[in-house]
């Protein structure tokens, strides 16, 4: 069957390839139904077309196209269902030189093609940005993509490859660089990590020069063989320079950092940059670079983020009560959404086996952290097998009479296990308050959870449900105590085809 695009040439050399398949439908009404699929391949044994009977009694035709390396560049699905309009979905994929997906496009029927997402990567192959919902027809430079998409999500990593940012927790555009290429910006920023600013000599060297259009091309200056890089601001450049790093009596690291901060703030103000959040963000990053903690400057490069998060490992905010980690466990996380002026945080503590034992909640308003504990999680204990034995949760309590909400302890959970197994048999909530998203203690018995011989949960007395399974241990039916049911229709290969609610 012809598709919306030209596929690779088919081959008749199909030795050892699956060209046909018949799959029975596991139907609760005992209807004997089979689904058939025919596969067609190119000369590299890659499928270029699949023709199938679908569960609704129609035909599905899928087409695939590949580049010379074997990456799928085009995919389409044509669906024909009796009594319904025909549907056609077309997906197109672009790749960069490293065979990484650069952009995904989607089209439905004859509607215009939409760019769903566009990705950018750094030199290590890590994704550093994804632009979601790029404007239809946009074909401008990469630097303009952010402002022509519904959302730009930026990612950052530390030198060990651990994720440190998704956007940032302040939702601030901290990319003040003006160079076209983000790679150039990152190269400039990395150069800043090579030195520590010094201004403690009797004849201090110039550390931050004013606008210098002669270096607008984005080159890195080198002073005394100590490259420090430059910051490009508002179309111009602020050149950060350094002398050799000779130690002088009284010239402490703290003094250097303070000097660098004063000079940066002074120069930013002369450039008309007075926003306290922006200045604070740049100062923090400058000090961070001087301490050589991250090795590269983090960019959050658009002004319409709706959510951001930061992950901390070896460093943490004392008021949030995290614990330093050097093995990849998260010491602290900060996050914020665009609908709130409050930044939230959790500080995590672990036992000697790296198991979570405490999570302290804090929030920040007007730059001040408040260890409110409103959503704290504490008293997390485990048995010798690592099974959870207890957990306490704070949350929002709703008064059943007045409807007023107040913070409080909403869960004091104790868990029991079936003898000789790691299967939960009982969960008791000793909390006197009910709240949003707390555990609902539906019943108090020794066996509140029942399992079959394959360790599948078949009865949950707290939720008041029973579960049935098929021969592959997939849930086939859920029955509520009030008589409601939910049936799943699957093919024998495990594909879920339908949900039936009664």
Phi, psi and omega in degrees: 000137178284140179250190182284351178216162181282128180266169176294157184295134181285163180231152176261358178274088187244024181300125178082000181260146178280117181254345180210150181210137176239126184233129180277145176271128179272085190261130181294339179271011174066017176290129181276099183234138179236145176247130181247149179221134175246133182245137178238139188238162170264186186286358175250019177064026175262134181293132178248346176203137174235128179242120188226151166274126180268169186294337183273006177092010180247200183238138171247132176236118179249135178238146181225145176227145185232156171274183186290344178275334182114005176284136178287121181257336180220145175212138178222153175226121173253124183239126177243122180232129181304132177081003180230154178298145176293147179235144175222127178243131181235128176241141179230139185236135174250144181237152174267187183293344178264015180062028176261143179297124180260326181204150177233130180242153182217143180220139178243121181052230182263011178290158180300148177291139179244140173271110183287317186202152175225133185247149171231148184231156174267186185293341179269001181085006179279139177290126180248346179199142171227123178260123186257133176066056179295140184304140181300130177082359181292129181220033182273187180292157181305328182294342181261358184296321184304316183279358179242027178227159180293325182201135174249122180251119182256143182234144177222156185222155173271183187294342178268002178086008180278140179294131179242333183217142159238108199054222168213163189286351176263352182054039182252139173285104181254016175263096178261005177290147182247356179298151184293317188267129177295329178299320178295320181297317180293324179296318178296317182295320180296328179297333180294339184279356187277347185216171173240130181295139182225131175212066184229021180263165179296328175244083185298143177279160178288124183262315181231115179271161176283190184308133183223091185290347181289344179246027181293346180289345176094027178277161180260125177279156178229119179247121183054041180060024180241088182292132179238346176088188181210155176251128179262117185233130173051043176085348179244200183223141169250114184270119178261117186239164182212149172269184178296157190267052177285137181276134180241148180302128181086355182271078184276165178298320180299321179294321178298316182296318180297318178298314181298319180296314181299316182293320181295314180299317180300316183288324178297321180294323178294338178270002179085012179263103187240355180297124186297321180294318179296314180297315180300321179295317181292320178297316179301315182293322179298312179297320179299319179294319181296327178280356178054044180277315188257331178086348176206154182277136181274137180246126166240103202250031171214166189254008184231039175292145178253350180198146177210153182213146174233143179243130179245145183240283183277342178247149182206163178271118186306322183293337180277344172068050173267180177230132183303141181226137179239011183242012177100350175286146187277124179277329186199149174224137176243146176205160180202148174241161188291345182272004183223147175270359185260131173264134183251160180207150169236135170252131187249143174234147187230159174272187184292349177257016180063029176264138181296129179238346182200142175222110182261131182262139174219162172222159184236127176229130181055038175082357182253129178278139178233113180281071186291330181069016187299326181238035180298151171233125186217179177054041178275115182234153184230157173269186184295338179269002181087008178283140179294130180251327180205156177198136176247137182229132171265152180192203182259119179268138178249120178288124185293338181269308185269338184080001180287149180249137178218150176287148179179176178285115183255343179221128166233089190263137172235131186246139175241156185233149178296136185305130177078008181226174173252025182264126178297129178247341186205138172227122179244136178252114182268000181289145180271346183256147171254145182211180177296133173060026176271171179287134179263109183277086187287335184199158178234100178218167179290326180240088180269344179232128184239142185235158174267185184292342178265012179070018174278137176290121181247348178208129176236101185287335178290321177271345180071046180226154171238145183235140175242153186231156176266188185292345179259011180068023169275145176296125179253337181202141174238130182238124177269157180298334181274005176100350178292149179223155174224115180254141176251131175257125182230156167278164183291347176270007175099350180296131177275124186253329186199150170242131181242117181256129178228000000 
